[in-house]
Amino acid sequence: MMRSRLDRAFARYARTGDPRALGRVFDGCAVELYRLAFHLLGDRHTAEDLVQQTFVVAIEQAATFDRSRAVQPWLCGILTHRALQLRRQLRQRAAAAPVARLNTFDPAVEVVARETEERVAAAVRALPEPYRQVLLLHLVHDLSGKDIAEALARPEATVRTQLARGLERLRKALPVGIGGVASALVPPPLGLAAVREAVMAKAAAGAAAGSLVVGGGTLALTGVLLMKKVVLSVVVVCIAFAAWQWWAVQPALPVAVGSHAATVTSAAAQQAPLPTAVATDVAVVDRVPVPQDADARTAGLEVTVLWHDGTPAADAAVRCRPKPLDYEAWLQVARSGDDGVARFDGLPPGPANVLTGRGAAADVELLAGQGQRLTITVPQGVDVHGRVIDTDERPVAGATIWLSVSDNSDDCESAAVSDALGAFSIRDAGPLRNLTATAPGLGCANITHVEGTEMVLRMRVAPGTLLGSVVDAEGRPIDGARVLLGVTRTEPQSGLHSRFLGRITGQDIWPSRFLRTDAAGSFRSEGLPALPWPLWVGAPGFATACQVVTVSADAPTSVTIRLTAGATVSGRITDAAGRAMAGVEIHAWPEQPPLDERIAPGPSAIYHRPLWGRRSAVTGDDGVYQVKHVMPGKMRLHAWHPDGHVTEACELADGQSFVWNAVLESEAAKGEPLHGTLVGERGEALTGWIVRVDRPESYHASTWISVDDDGSFRTNRVPPGPQRLFAMPNRPMRGDELDLGLHDVANCPLRLVVPSSRVPTARVRGRIVASADSLPERCAVWVTRRDGGESMRVRCDAEGRYEAGPLQAGDYRLRVEVADGAQFVIGTFAVAHGGETDAGTFTLPPIGRLVVTLVDAAGKRLVDGWVLVWPVGDQDRGGSLEHREGRASGNLPAGRWRIETRDLTALAAIEVDVRAGETREVELVVAAGVRYALRVPSNLPAGDRWRLRQYAASGMLLRDSYVNAHDAGKDLSFAAPPGRYTLEVLDTAGRRATTVCDLRASEPPMVVELKFPAR
């Protein structure tokens, strides 16, 4: 009831600014906040100051406070973060200049502390900081696990796990009756009345920011240093007094319900694949004594993590997982204490890998019934200092900062928490690592690469929540199942998770979530956009499950995943002569689910299953293999050996035993490659050209082969008989394709001569005169063929001069790009074979800036969608604007521009005028559209690529994208307002085919059959 009144009072203050409402909050929370501050810092005056500072921050952030949250945990979080910052500062000052011991608190406190110190010192030293914080908040300040999670900005499951394991450690180490006088160790506050008066004055004044000082508020450094040991005793006294009762009545504690768990959990519960992307070294391991009650069947491990300068790395995430890394049967994550030591208990014996997540790893052989110790030194990295802000550029306090454990990965561990100003710092981050952030009430920040010491993480709002449950065939919960919400690329030998595309200019990409189920088989992920998410679930002894879950923005989305034993595939692999083939790798590949481009831009074929979704085997000397727990459904079986490979599609049912006896045809049996040299009429090697064989078979795939510097080439293997060869110039610009006729392997080596008229020899040159703020050498010129659309980019020298070539004869459009991204058309020029064209001198005109905000019909900002700009009447000079959280911006030449959004939102467009030297801000209203699919024919030639354009009935170009051969037989999902559209498909030779459709809303979505040009 009290909390409800406090919450209503603060909501009233946030809404009206009434100081009396804030006074009620102060009266209800101040004493508890003071007790928390005293236990954290050990000084009465400092504790009173922290209470005052906490309410000042609350006043400043009242307008942005999420009223669905409880106010007291929020205030505790503000105070805790400031206290921890102050403690770090005090430790640094104390180390630099030790101060004399002074009595600044009640002597009785010191007497009691000395009596208990000897009995609790060992337990305190063994208790890492995360456990110490959460137990203090729960036992001393009566906060629930949910409240503590809000206060510390940690996942609730992480807090519950830290509570459970911390209590268990202290329960074993300390007697229940160690003392019941913890509350008496907190001296009564004497200055809270003055603090209240100052806070009320601040609230009445309505100041936006400030720091108030009252009498006696100076930080008492000497008192803090003196109380350091006493405070530790106080904490343990409080914990020991109530530990057993709390442990006995608490329900089962989940181990992972956030997007990333960063806790120590049991071997049975930790089974999510969180692999490394760094090289591993064999470490020197020392044996250490194990507790007498340790299980003789398991192993213990202590990992000391040091920074590169040899100092302990506190609060560093350390992972331990079994080897080999191709499939992780278990995983544990621990965090190092102030001494840099992370401790693992109950590990399965055998080879294992230990990873710090900052570029340092080691291998260890875990021994049953024994404890071991190893030391890992973190290599020097980048010291990152950053800020977390929301879409309105306001600081976000209490955000958890996540640092990827490998390069360009969504697989992360928590590395920092933002303070009241949104600031954070991370020591020795790898230069290729990813950063993101999460915060209650928000989604997550854009994925940002560690590139420098100063970084900004921008939060995005995402209302979706996914509640999942993983059970077996009988409906029993599966503890420790691994869950991937999204996509990943996995290298099975190293266990590397990464994204295929690390950065997308012009589009916000949502990171994937790596999760684990708790003892109830549950997992939870918040802050998700309302999108169709691929969901992969796996556990040892079960077949992997995969499905697409569409997350709702209106209410939590619930899903139950039932894992089964799956199918078994077995058989024997032989060569064409019937001889058994040993060492053949057998893989079972499921169909990839469709991907939304806001999660994974590009075709699904470039993404792989997560580590735990792999099922494979290797044939023995008799050629026999067996693959268990294969996912039911449509599968592609693949047998691979250096001498050849074979693939077969099948559909498997749960519990089925499928026999696949494959004959592996040797590559040599497919023929020999065409090889020879490609030269001009004068015998010069045609370096920069490419050749291909025009064959429909998949193992030829019409793949272009590069010509070496000496003019030599070698194609893929081809069958005996005549084969048609093609060639084209590829560098510095792709040119026209040339038919070289039919050729036979029997006639190799070939000497293929290209007529001089087809060899590029033309050149174009000119000069750019830049303004004072745009240096010529920072400009580049794009040279684009008018007929084929191919382009090349050349840089200007210090005087602004440029030269491009060699080029094939034809018309070329030239445009200059300046360093800030703006482009200007120089003109269109005809170049003749063997000639040189002078494009003259071009003076750069002034530029303006355009800022576009995407909104829906109700004016709500849309965070997704490509924003493109085109000069009106000129489709050759457009491009995408840098897009962040629904705002896209860029520098453009003065003139009239067309703004469009495509692909990820309904199609929309407007025209605006950009003026030189001015910033133009506009809103692009994206009307509600209907979903539809473009069906790609299944008989497309392998290896080819086509351009796809979509026009409105008015003839306006709305979409300009590509279709690739691996899209054959698929439905490509888009959205657009209802109406008539013309779809145009062009091949590389300029041939085109059109399809006209009348788009309308339907369920299921309308499917449009795309036409492709005939060859």
Number of C-alpha atoms within 10 A of each C-alpha: 6 8 14 10 13 22 19 18 21 29 23 17 22 23 12 11 18 17 22 16 18 26 20 17 22 23 14 16 18 25 16 17 25 26 22 24 26 25 24 23 25 28 26 28 25 24 27 30 24 27 28 29 21 24 26 23 20 22 25 19 19 18 15 11 17 15 16 9 15 19 26 23 21 24 20 27 24 24 29 24 21 17 20 15 12 17 17 11 12 18 15 12 13 14 10 9 9 12 14 11 13 13 12 15 16 11 10 12 17 16 13 18 21 14 11 17 20 11 17 22 14 12 18 19 13 17 17 23 17 19 19 19 18 23 28 22 23 17 19 21 15 13 19 17 23 15 23 27 22 25 25 26 23 24 28 24 25 25 31 25 23 26 25 22 18 21 23 14 14 21 19 11 16 19 15 18 10 16 16 14 13 19 12 12 21 21 16 12 16 12 17 22 13 16 25 19 14 18 24 20 14 21 23 14 10 14 12 12 12 12 10 15 14 16 10 15 18 12 18 16 21 18 22 25 22 20 25 15 17 22 22 21 26 28 22 27 27 20 28 24 21 17 24 17 11 16 15 8 8 10 8 12 20 25 33 33 22 21 24 23 26 28 26 25 26 19 21 17 24 28 27 28 29 28 28 30 25 19 11 16 14 11 16 12 19 12 14 13 11 17 11 8 6 15 16 13 13 19 23 26 25 20 25 21 29 20 18 15 10 10 12 19 24 20 22 25 24 29 27 26 29 24 20 15 20 19 21 22 22 24 25 26 25 22 26 24 23 17 17 21 25 26 19 23 19 20 27 21 17 14 14 19 23 24 26 25 28 28 23 20 25 21 21 22 17 22 20 17 20 20 23 20 20 19 18 22 20 22 16 15 17 17 17 19 15 19 21 30 22 18 17 9 10 16 22 25 25 29 30 25 26 22 28 27 31 25 26 25 27 28 29 25 26 23 21 20 25 24 25 22 15 20 22 23 20 17 17 17 27 25 17 16 23 25 26 25 26 27 26 19 16 20 21 27 29 21 23 20 21 22 15 12 14 13 19 18 24 24 27 27 20 17 19 22 22 20 16 18 20 27 19 15 12 9 13 12 20 22 22 33 31 30 28 27 21 22 28 26 18 23 18 17 12 17 24 26 28 21 19 18 12 15 14 11 12 20 24 24 21 21 23 22 21 26 29 30 29 25 19 18 23 24 27 22 21 24 21 24 24 16 18 18 24 21 20 23 26 29 24 17 13 21 26 28 21 23 15 16 16 18 22 18 16 10 11 16 17 15 16 13 20 20 25 23 20 23 22 21 24 19 15 20 27 19 16 13 9 10 12 19 19 18 18 27 17 25 21 23 20 24 14 18 16 19 22 21 20 21 20 22 15 15 17 18 12 15 18 19 19 27 27 26 23 22 19 19 19 19 21 15 12 14 19 20 23 17 19 18 21 30 28 22 16 15 19 15 18 18 22 16 18 10 13 17 18 15 14 12 13 13 12 19 15 16 14 14 15 17 12 16 15 18 20 23 17 16 17 13 13 15 15 19 19 24 19 18 20 25 22 17 13 10 14 12 19 22 18 17 26 22 25 22 24 17 17 13 11 11 14 18 18 22 19 19 16 20 24 17 12 13 21 19 22 18 21 20 19 23 15 13 11 14 16 14 20 17 23 22 24 17 15 17 22 20 22 16 16 15 14 14 11 13 17 19 19 12 12 14 15 17 15 19 17 20 12 14 13 17 23 20 18 19 20 23 16 18 20 24 17 20 12 7 7 14 18 23 18 16 25 22 27 20 25 20 22 17 11 15 14 14 17 17 17 16 19 21 17 12 13 20 20 20 20 21 18 19 28 24 21 14 15 24 19 23 20 23 18 19 15 13 14 16 23 21 18 20 12 16 17 15 20 17 18 16 14 19 16 13 18 12 14 18 12 20 12 13 21 19 19 23 17 19 21 25 18 16 11 9 12 12 20 18 22 25 26 24 28 22 22 19 21 16 10 11 12 14 16 16 16 19 24 19 24 22 23 21 23 22 20 18 22 24 22 19 14 15 22 18 22 22 24 21 21 18 24 20 22 20 18 14 15 16 15 21 18 17 13 13 16 16 15 15 15 22 20 24 16 16 17 19 22 22 17 17 18 22 16 12 9 17 17 19 15 15 17 21 16 20 17 20 17 15 13 9 10 12 17 21 19 14 12 13 18 17 18 19 18 16 13 14 18 18 19 19 19 24 18 15 12 14 21 19 21 22 23 19 20 15 12 13 13 17 15 16 15 17 14 12 20 16 15 11 8 8 16 16 17 19 14 20 18 20 14 8 6
